[in-house]
Amino acid sequence: MSQGGGFYPNSSPFNQSQASPGGAGETKRTELSHSVRPLTLAQVNKAHQAHTDAEWTLEGSEVGQVTIIGHVVNISEQTTNFLYTLEDGTGKVEARRWREQNSEEDADKWGDIQVNQVIRVTGHMKAFGSRKYVNAVNIRLSEDPHEIYFHMMEALTVTLSLQNGAPGGTVGQKSPGTASAYTAQSSGIANDDMAEYKHLPPLQREIIKVLLSQPEHDEGGVHVGVVAKAVQKQGMTSASISDALDALMDAGQIYTTSDDAHFQVSR
């Protein structure tokens, strides 16, 4: 089941200096702004922006590109674009895709989507007035009847991991009145495990701590959002986290696993 959460092609997960058009005052983008997060349609409707130029956020976590899946209940064909209305049992969202220059290119790229089909859409969240929609960069037909259930579980897993830490790790254990579940210092990593990293700068060591806090059998790695939230709780900025991940990757200390959004320590 391809094209779930991760990083969309042509988007470097470490290019935090890439900015949106606009010259002066343009917004710096982080790993999270390049990552593709699976969402239910209810979550799309729940996401919000602080202002029109701000990044989208959901329950305190930044949201970059999104991937959604749903039944097509209506198609509105317009001069410059197609508007698909999707439902997934949790809500209803519109997905917009723009026409190509000629009908042959349009059919080759987008296919012939019909009402009552199940499709996966990947793109950026947008808003027009009070209406939210997904501006599609890719649409494909979902032919596996289990994909919609897999997607729901993946969206739930990513959301709970961002809130509580990855499953199975001590990072995910929290109780009322204690420090944040993402605080790497509470991960229980033995000093011996960190001895070989004592030469690293403090932020890079904290990232290593977050990664090492996961079970040894967790080959799926740790989502970039979990890493960012864990160290941001300690006052680190998105730019410094991006630079630290770059440095660790360049030094061969960490690597990506199931996709470009998940990291593990090279051991």
N, C-alpha and C positions, 0 to 999 in steps of 0.2 A: 504494500500500500504506500506508494510513493507520495512525495510532496506533503508530508506532515510538517510538524514543527521543526525548526532548525534555522538555516540561513538560506535565503533565496540566491540562486546563481547570479554572479556579477556583483554581489554585495559582500565586500570584505568585512568579516566580523571584527577586525581590529582597526579599521580605518576610522577612528574617532574624530579625525580632523575633517572628514567629508562634511560639507555643509550644504544646506538648501540654497537655491538661487536667491539673489537679493542683495549681494554686496555687503555693505556695512551693516552690522547688527544681525547677521545671519546666525542661525542656531547651530552649535556644534552637535554632532550626532555621536552616539555611543554604540557599544555592541548591541544593546537592547533595541536600539532603533533600527538595526539591520536584521535582527533575528526575526524568524517567522513563528509566531505563536498560534497554536490551535485554540480556537474559541468556539463556544456555543453561540447561537444567535442571541440568546439572552445576555451573554457577556458583552457582545458587541453593543447592544442597546444600553448596557450599564456603564460602559467606558465613557470617559469625558475628557475635555480639554479645559485647562485653566483659562486660555484665551485662544483666539483663532490660529496663532502661530506656534502654540505650545505643542509638545508631544502628547499623544493620547496616553492616558493612564487608566488602570483598572485595579481597584483596591490597593492603591499605593504603589503599584509596579508599572514602570513604563512599558508601553506596548508599541512595537515597531510594525512590521508587516504582519498580517494575519492570514490564517487559512481557515475557511469555514466550509461546511457541507450541509446540504439541505435539498428538499424537494422543490422543484420549480412549480409554483402555483400560478404564476402569471408572467408573460413576456410583453413588454411595451417596446415596439420598434419605432425609433425616431430617426430623424434625418441624419444625425451624426453619431448616434449611439443606440445600444440596446440596454434596456433596464429589466433585470430578472428579479422577481420577487421570490424569496426563498423562505421555507419554513422547516424547522427541525424538531418540533415538539416542545421547544423551550421559548420560541419567539419567532418573529418575522423580521427579515432584513432585506433590503434591496442591494443588488450588485449591478454595477454599471460597467459596461465595456464599450470602447470606442470603435467605430467602423474603420476598416482598412481602406486604402485608396481605391481598390477595385474588389468586386465580389469574389473573384477567384482567390485572392490573397486572404480575404475575410473568411471564406469557408475553410481554407487550408489551416489557418491559425486557430480559429475558434470553434470549428465544427458546426453541426446543425443541432443546436440545443432546442428541445421541445418541452412543452408543459408536461408535468407528471414525471419527468426524468429526475434522477438524483445527480447533482453536480458538486464538484469541489471547486472553490474559488480561492485564489490567493491574490492579495493586493493590499492596498493602503486604506485605512479608514478615513472617511471624509464626512463633512457635514454641510448641509445646505439649509440654512435656517435652523429649525429644530429637528430636521430629518437627517439621520445618520445612514450612510451607505458605504459599501466597499467598492473602491475604484480598482477594478480587476486588472492584473497583469498576466494572469493565466486562469483559464477555465478549462476543466476537462470533465468528461462524463464519468461518473462512478459506476463501474460495472460489477464490483464485488458487493453483494448484499450485506456483508459484515462490516464494510468500511465505515458506515455511519456510526455503528456501535463502537468500533475502534477509536474513531475520532472523538466521540463523547468521553471515553475513558482517558484518552490522551490529554484532552482539554482539562479534565478533572485532575489528572496526575500533575500536570504542570502547575495548575493553580495551587494545589495543596503543597507542592514542593516549594513554591515561592513564599507561601504563608508560613510553613512549618519546617522546612528543610526537606531534603530528599528522603524517601522512605528507607527505613532500616538503620539510619545513622543517628548518632546521639545529638547531632545538630537539630534534628527534628523533634526532640523531646523538650516540651516546655510546660511549665505549670504556672498558675497565677502567682504574681508577685516576684517572679524570677526575671533574670535578664532575657533579652531577646533570644528566640530560638535559633536565630541566625548567627549569634555571637560566636565567632570561631574559638574564643577563649574557653567556652564551655564544652568544647568538643571532646575533651578527655584524651587528647593526643599525648602520648608519653614523650618525655623530653628526649629520649633516645631516638625517637622517630624523627625529631626535628634537628638532631645534631648536625646532620650533613647539610642542612640549609642555613646554618647560623651565619654564613658569609653573605647571605642575601639581604637586601634592604628590607626594612620592617613590613612594608605593604606586600611585597612578594612573599615573605614568610607567612603572613596572614592568609594569603590566597592558598598557599600550600597546605596550611592547617585546615582550611575549609574542605579542600579536596581529600586530604587524608582522613577526615572525620567520617567518610563514607565507608561502608563495609568493603573488605578486600574483594569480595565476590561481585561487587557492583561494577561490572565492566561497561555499563552504559554511560558512566561518567556523571559529572555534576553539571546541571544547567547553568549557563552564564548568568541568568537572572538570580539564581540562588547565591552564586559567588558574589555578584555585585551587591546584593542586599546584605549579605553577611558582613562585608567589609565597610559598606556605606554606613552601617549602624555605628561604626567606630569613627565616623567623621571624615572618611575618605571621599574624594570627589570622583565623578564618573570619568573625567579625563585622566586622573592619576591611576585609576583602576585599569583603564584601557592601556595606558603606557606600561603598567606592570605586567599585564597579560601578554603584551607584545614582547617584552623583555624575556619573560619565562618561556614563551614559545621559541624565540630566537636562540635561547641558551639550551633548548632541548629538555628543560625541566618539566614541561607539561606538553600534552598533545590532545588533539580532538579525537573523540571516540565515535559514537553512533552517527553524529552529524557535527557540523561546525559550531553548534551551540552548546555542546557538551565537552567537558574537559576532564582529564585524569592526569595524575602524576606519573612521570616516567620513572619506573622503578624495576 
